Amino acid sequence: MTRSAFKEMFMRALKSVKLIYLKGDGITHAILPDGFGCFEEVFFKHVYFEPERIYSADVVIDLGAHQGTFTVYSVLNMKPHSVLISVEPNPKTYNVLLENIRLNKQVIVEKGIKIHMINKAVYTSTKFVRLKLTRWSETSHISAFGELNIQTITLREIFSLFQHLRDPKVLLKMDIEGAEYALLTDKQSLKFLGMCECIAIEPHGDLNRIKEALEHLEFRMSVHNMTLEPQLGRKWLNYKPKFYTTIIATYRLITSSIAKPKITIVKTERQ
C-alpha cells in the first residue's frame, strides 16, 4: 500500500471531524484533520527556523500560512513588539488561521506583537487569480482551472506594512505550492526578497530552478533534507485529543517505517 493510500485510509476514519483542537506542551492549536503534517514539521522538526532565529527577527512573514501552524510557532517564539504578517489565500484554511490567532490572543497582547492577517495569494502583481481546491487542504494552489476567484498581493505591498521600521531583520517562510517560481523570476519580487535576513522555502517541483533564482540574491544558500522518522509518532502521544493523536501516531509509525518521507527546505541567509 502506498503512503497516499495509507493517508486516505486514516483520513477516512476522521471524515466526520471538521476541526481538531490539539492540546499539549502548553499549546492549544486548531488544525484541520489532514493538517497534522504541518504541525509535526514546524513544532517537532523546526523545519523552517529554530526558536532562537525567530526571536532574533523584527519581522516574520508567513507566505502560505495554511491553518496558521508556523504563525502560531512564530507568536510563541517572537520577541516583544515584533511584526508578524501571515498570508493565506484559501478561505477555509484562513478561517482556521483566524481561530488560532484567537486562541493565542493573550500571548499576542502581552508581547505587543503587531499582526497582519491577509486572505490573499502572494504574486508578482495585484490582480485576481483562480485557486484550485484540492482533496488535501495543504495543496490548494493557483491554477487556470481553479474554482475560486481570489485577489493577490505583492511583496511590495507586504513590505509596506512595516516600512516605519528602520533596517528591520526580516525572516520569510514560503510554502506557496509552486507560485514561488513566479516570485523568484520577477525582478521586483527579488528586490524585496533580497531585503530579508533569512528565507526558508519549501520547493514544489524543480529544485534547481529555485537554486538558480536565489543565486541572484548573493546570499549563502543551503538545502536541507529532513526525514520524518517513525519516532515522531511517540511525540503525538503527548497530545490530546487521544482519539486523534493515536490515529496520527499510528499513521506516522507505519508510513515512516515503509516510505521514509522527507521534507526539503531551501534556505538563504545573508553572508
Secondary structure, 3 states (H helix, E strand, C coil): CCHHHHHHHHHHCCCCCCCEEEEECCEEEEECCCCHHHHHHHHHCCCCCCHHHHHHCCEEEEECCCCCHHHHHHHHHCCCCCEEEEECCCHHHHHHHHHHHHHCHHHHHHHCCEEEEECCEECCCCCEEEEECCCCHHHCEECCCCCEEEEEECHHHHHHHHCCCCCCCEEEEECCCCCHHHHHCCHHHHHHHCCCCEEEECCCCCHHHHHHHHHCCCCEEEEEEEECCCCHHHHHCCCECHHHHHHHHHHHHHHHHHCCCEEEEEEEECC
